[in-house]
Amino acid sequence: MKKIKAGVVGCGNISEIYFKNSKRFESFDIVACADIDINLAKQRSEEFDIPKACNTEELLADSEIDLVINLTTPAVHAKIDLAALEAGKHVYGEKPLAVTREEGKKILEAAKAKGLLVGCAPDTFLGGGIQTCRKLIDDGWIGDPVSATAFMMNHGHESWHPNPNFYYQEGGGPMFDMGPYYLTALITLMGSIKRVTGSANITFPERTITSQPKYGEKIQVNTPTQINGVLDFESGAVASIITSFDTWYHHLPNIEIYGTKGSLVVPDPNRFGGPVFLRRYDQNSWSEIPLTYGYTDNSRGLGVADMAYSILRGETPRANGELAFHVLDVMHGFQDASEANKHYEPVSTCEQPRPLPLV
């Protein structure tokens, strides 16, 4: 079959798994990589046998490349996406889609004007764990979803990440860092969101890095690090979510869905696999459900592969721009609601992503 030729912009930490996993997918090949640090691009090129290492301008000018995989930091997601679209290339980016709603809208509008596709991480919802949960819900095992809980709580990145500063600036924080995984999973399982409210806070205005190589440096925190929210879905279901970089320890689940006929334990949405647990109203104990789909290991790049197939077939990718913009809109909505002391109604909506077929 024909393969989509892709180029990667941004050769930092997350790029390694994309380069590695690209070899396992049949719908695309990575033929070039670029980074602001050309030596890093050359290093990745040699490490993963990528034919071309170059700067971003050269990559965007390469007529051989159909799809740009944008793995830069959140602050420049929109800049690179817009440049790629202007160059006539489809674009798939790391999450979030952009830092602001305005940037996100510009990306979708530019893609529509050019007749190009936009895709965006996370793609973990395409893994065996959440896809198994989707089938259980679609097949009626817990009845109609009534409510859900979602928790992502830790004490931040400064103890382990080599360059943690951007996690505490606009476009970072626990909601923008990890919220996309949780919200994308919830939308996959329960549909689009019509109203949100929440409370947001900066608990520690300054952080001290204890990882190398920046040990001892101070970080000024400029984005909320504790966000507690409530979501109302178009279906009528309600969910509670907490994302926190201010929690030392907890003993809470990742995601649980509560239906009219039972309850479902959803695996970590930052992972592709399980476990999945189900307990119906007439059962005395929980049962672990065997996963009915593949891609249960670290399969980052699966969203790119699905997008490449979509380009070839003229379809909408599952990890598409409208879904990513809805997630972006909702994430901002928690902070907007906290500041305005009222509910926020998203200006966006999206289709519930199509489940993967059983094979």
N, C-alpha and C positions, 0 to 999 in steps of 0.2 A: 504494500500500500504506500501511497505518497506520505511523506513526513513533512510536518511543518518545521521550518528552520527558525530557531530561536536564538536570541542573544541575551545574556545576563548583564544587567547594570547593577553594580554593588556586589563586591566580592568579600564581604565580611563574614562573621561567624555563621549566619544562617545559610550562606550560599553553599557550604560544604555538602549538606544533605541534598540540596537541589541538584548539584553536579553529580553526586554519587547516584541518586535515584533516577536521574534522566536516562541512564543506561537500561533501566528495566521497562521503560515505556516505549511503545511502538509508534506513537502518534507524533512525536517530536524529537528533534536532535538539537542540542546546544552547539552552535558553530562558532560563537564568539563570546567574549566576556570583557567587561570594562569596569574600571573603578577610578575614583579620583586619585588613588595611589596606583600608578601604572605598574609598579613593581609587584603589588599584590595581585593585580590582574594577571601578570606574567606567571606568578607563582601558582595561581589556580589553573591557568592554562596548561602548565607543565604537569601539575599534580593529577589533573583529571582528563588529560589528552584533548583539550579544547583547541581547535585549529587556530584561533585568532585571539590575541590579547591586544586591546587598544583603548583609546579614550572614548568617552561617551559619544562625542560628536561623530567620530569615525564609525562607531557601531550603528548610530541612527542613520548615517548616510549609506550604509551597506544595503544595496538593493536585494541581496540574497536573503536577508532576514525578514521574516513575516511577522514575528511575534517578539516583543520585548518583555523579559521577566525582570521586574523592578524590585530589587532587594535592598534598596537604600534605606536610610533611617526615615522615620515618619515625617520629619520636617520637610523633606524634599520629595516625598511620594508624588504629590500633585505636579511639581515642576517636571519630573522625569516622565510621568504619564502623559502630560500635555505635549511635551516635546516629541515623544514617541508617536502619539496620534497625529501630530502635525507632519511627521515624517511618513505618514501613511501606514503605520504598523499597529497591529493589535497589541494590547498590553495586558499583562497579568502581574499584579503587584502583591507585595506582602501587606499585611494588615497594619493599621487601618487604611481604608481607601485614601483618606486625606486627613489633614488636621482639622479643617473647618468644613462646615456644610457648603459654604460658598465654593471652596476648592473642589469638593466632591461634585457639585452641580456642573461646574465647568468641565470636568472630566467626562461626565455622561453626555453633556451637550456636544462636546467636541467629537466624541465617538459617534454619536448619532449623525452629526453633520458629515462626517467622513465615511459613514457606512462601515465602521469598525467595531470590534467587540472589546469590552472591558471585562476582565476577571480579577478576582481578589481573594487572597487567603482570608480566613483559614479554609483548608480543605479537609481537615480532620473529620468533619461531619460525613465525608464520603467513605470513611473507614468502616470496617466490619462491626464495630461496637455500636455506633449511633445508627447505622443503616439497619442493624438488627432491631434496635429499639423502634425505628420508624415502621418497620414491617409489623411488629407486635401491636403498635397503636393502630395502624391502618387496618389490621385484621381484627380489631375489636377486643383484644385480650384484656385491656383495662377499661373498656367502655369509652365514653367521651372524656377527654382530659378536662378536669375541673380546676386544678391548681398545680403549681410547681414551686420548688425551691432550688436555688443555685448559689453556691458558695465558692469563692476563690479568695483565700486569705493566707497571707504570709507576711514576712517583715522586710520585703524589698530585695533589691539586687546588689546593694553596695558591698555585701560580704563576699560575693563570688564573681560578679561580672567584671571584666577587665576595663570597661568604660561605661559605668552605670549612669552618668549624668543625665542623658537624654530621657531616661525613665521618669525623671522628676520635673520635666518641662512640659509645656503645652504639647498635646499630642501623645504624652506618656501617662504615667500613673497606672494604677491597677485596672481601671475601666478600659482605657485605650490600649493597654498592653494585653490584658487577658480577657476583657469583656467581649471582644469579637468571637472568641471560641464559645463562650457561654451563650451569648445572644444568638449566634448563628445556629447552634445546636437547638436552642429553644424554638426558633423560627422553623427550623427543619421539622421538628416534632409537633409543633402546635400552631404554626401559621404566623401571619404578620401581626404587628403590635399597633394598637390604636391610641393608647394613652399611657403615660408614665408619670411617676412622681418620685421624689427621693430627697435624701439629705447627703451633703458632701462636705468634707472637712480636710484641712491640712493639719494633721496632728503634730508632726515634727517639722518645723519650718527649715531646719538645717539637718543634713545627714553627713556622717563621716565615712569615707570609703575605707574599708578594711581588707579589700582585695588588692592584688598586684595588677598592674605596675603603679597604680595611683594611690597607694596606701597613705592614709592620713589627710588626703585632700578633702575639702568641704564642698558639699553640694547645697545650693540654695533651692528649696522646693517651691515650684511655681505652678503646681497642679494638684488637685485633690488626691489624697492618698487613702481616704476612707469614704466609700460611696455605698449607701444603703438605699435600695430602690424597690419600687413596686411597679409591675407591668400588667396592663389589661390587654388581652389579645382580642382580635376581631371575632374569634370564635366564642368569646364570653369567659374563657379561662383567665385566671389571675396567677401571677407568679411573684415571688420575693427573691431578690438578688442582693448579695453583698460581695463587693470586691474591695480588698484591703491590702495595703503595704504596711499596716500598723499593728498587725496581729502576730504575736510570737508563736502561739500554738493554738490549735483548735481540734475538735473531733466531730466535724460535720461532713456530710456527704458532698459530692460534687454537684450532681443534679438528681432530683427525684421528681417524677410525674405522678400525680394522684388523679385517678379516674373514677367514673361512676361504678366501675366493677372491679377495681383493684389498683395496685400501685406498682410503679416501675422504677428501679434504680438504674440510672444512666451512668455509663463510665465517664471518666475524666475526659472532657471535650478537647483537651490539649493532647490527647492520645488517639490513635486510630483503632485500638482494640477494645477489649472488655475489661472486667466482667460485667455482665448484665444480669440483674435479678428481678424476678417477677413474683408477686403474690396477689392472687385474686381474692375476692370477698369471701369465697367459700373454702379457702385453704388455710391450714393451720401453721404453715411455715413458708419461708421464702424458697424459691427454686432458682438455681443458676441456669440461665438459658444458653444453650450452645449458639455460637455466632453463625449466622447463615450467610455471611458475606466474607469475601477476602479482604486483603489490605489491612491486616491487623498489626503489622509492625510499623515502624516509622516510615510512612509512605509520602512524606512531603514532596510535592511535585505532582501528586495525583490530580489536583485541580488544574494544573497546567496541561496534563495529558487529556483530561476531559474537555478543556477549552480547545485544544488542538483538534480533537475529533469534531467539536462543534464548528470550528472554522471550516473544516473539510466538508461537513454535512449541511452547513447552513442552519445550524440550530443555536439555541441559547445555552451557554454553558451553565452548569449547576451553580458554581461559585461565581456568580455574575455580578456586574456592577450595580444593578438595582438592589440586589440583596445587600451588598456591601454598603451602599449609601443608606439604606434603611437602618442598618446596624449603626452607622456613623451618626445618623440623625437621632436615634434612640439614646446613644451614649451621651451625646450633648444634652439630651432632654433631661437626664437625671440632674445634671448640674444646673440647667436652666430652671427646673422646678424648684430646686433647693434655694436658688438665689431669689426667685420670684415668689416663693412661698405658695405655690399652687401646682396643679397638674400641668403637664405639657402634652399636647396632641401632635404627634409627628406630622411633618409636612409630606412625608414619603410613605410608600407602601411597597410591597413586593409580592411576587408569587412564591408560594411554598416550593422550595426546590424539588424537582422530580427525584423520586427514589432511584437508586441504581437497580438495574434488572438483576434478577437471580440468574446465576449461570451454573 
